[in-house]
Amino acid sequence: MEREDIEPEKIVFPCEYPIKVVAQAREGLRQHLDQLFAQHFGEFEPHRVAVRQSAQAAFVAHTYTMVVQHVDQLGALHTDLKLVEGVVMVL
């Protein structure tokens, strides 16, 4: 039995895309992230963001579900998020 090469599914833009930012919990983080996302995607409704704290509340995960127009938009956002103090992971 031969195994065929399977290509990963490609994302078709525009689409709704969840972006998770995990960071150290600190005051003003949500506002800073909201500003960054607004710069890249324009104003958005609060229901587009889900927030979850870690068990000891040392970290917080923000999941933004945004309408992404093209892959370059994600790349530019990722570059900016890496510069935010306390961000440890972007998924």
C-alpha positions as CSV (number, residue, x, y, z in Angstrom):
1,M,0.0,0.0,0.0
2,E,1.5,3.3,-1.1
3,R,1.1,6.5,0.9
4,E,0.4,9.5,-1.2
5,D,1.9,12.9,-0.3
6,I,-0.7,15.0,1.4
7,E,-0.6,18.7,1.1
8,P,-1.8,20.8,4.0
9,E,-5.0,22.5,3.5
10,K,-4.5,26.1,2.3
11,I,-6.3,29.0,3.9
12,V,-8.6,30.9,1.6
13,F,-8.7,34.7,2.3
14,P,-10.6,36.6,3.4
15,C,-11.6,34.4,6.4
16,E,-12.3,34.5,10.1
17,Y,-9.1,33.5,11.8
18,P,-8.4,33.0,15.5
19,I,-5.2,34.5,16.8
20,K,-4.1,33.5,20.3
21,V,-1.7,35.7,22.3
22,V,-0.3,34.2,25.5
23,A,1.4,36.8,27.8
24,Q,2.4,37.4,31.3
25,A,-0.5,39.0,33.1
26,R,0.1,42.7,33.6
27,E,-1.9,45.8,33.8
28,G,-2.8,47.5,30.5
29,L,-2.1,44.4,28.4
30,R,-5.6,44.1,27.0
31,Q,-5.7,47.7,26.0
32,H,-2.3,47.5,24.3
33,L,-3.3,44.4,22.4
34,D,-6.7,45.9,21.4
35,Q,-4.8,48.9,20.0
36,L,-2.4,46.7,18.0
37,F,-5.3,44.6,16.6
38,A,-7.2,47.7,15.7
39,Q,-4.2,49.0,13.8
40,H,-4.1,45.9,11.7
41,F,-7.8,45.1,11.3
42,G,-9.7,48.3,12.1
43,E,-12.2,48.7,14.9
44,F,-13.8,45.5,16.1
45,E,-16.5,44.4,18.5
46,P,-15.6,43.2,22.0
47,H,-17.2,39.8,21.4
48,R,-14.3,39.1,19.0
49,V,-12.0,38.6,22.0
50,A,-12.0,35.8,24.5
51,V,-9.7,36.1,27.6
52,R,-8.6,33.2,29.8
53,Q,-6.2,33.4,32.8
54,S,-3.9,30.6,33.9
55,A,-4.6,28.7,37.1
56,Q,-2.2,30.9,39.2
57,A,-3.2,34.0,37.2
58,A,0.5,34.5,36.1
59,F,-0.4,34.3,32.4
60,V,-3.3,35.3,30.3
61,A,-4.4,34.1,26.9
62,H,-6.3,36.5,24.6
63,T,-7.9,34.9,21.5
64,Y,-8.9,37.4,18.8
65,T,-11.2,36.1,16.0
66,M,-10.6,38.5,13.2
67,V,-11.5,38.7,9.5
68,V,-8.1,38.4,7.8
69,Q,-7.8,39.7,4.3
70,H,-4.5,38.2,3.3
71,V,-1.5,36.3,4.7
72,D,0.7,39.5,4.9
73,Q,-1.7,41.0,7.4
74,L,-1.0,38.1,9.7
75,G,2.8,38.4,9.2
76,A,2.8,42.1,10.0
77,L,0.6,41.5,13.2
78,H,2.9,38.7,14.3
79,T,6.0,41.0,13.9
80,D,4.3,43.7,16.1
81,L,3.1,41.2,18.7
82,K,6.7,39.9,19.2
83,L,7.7,43.4,20.4
84,V,5.0,43.6,23.1
85,E,6.6,43.2,26.6
86,G,5.5,40.0,28.3
87,V,4.2,38.2,25.2
88,V,5.5,34.7,25.3
89,M,3.6,33.0,22.4
90,V,1.4,33.8,19.4
91,L,-0.6,31.1,17.8
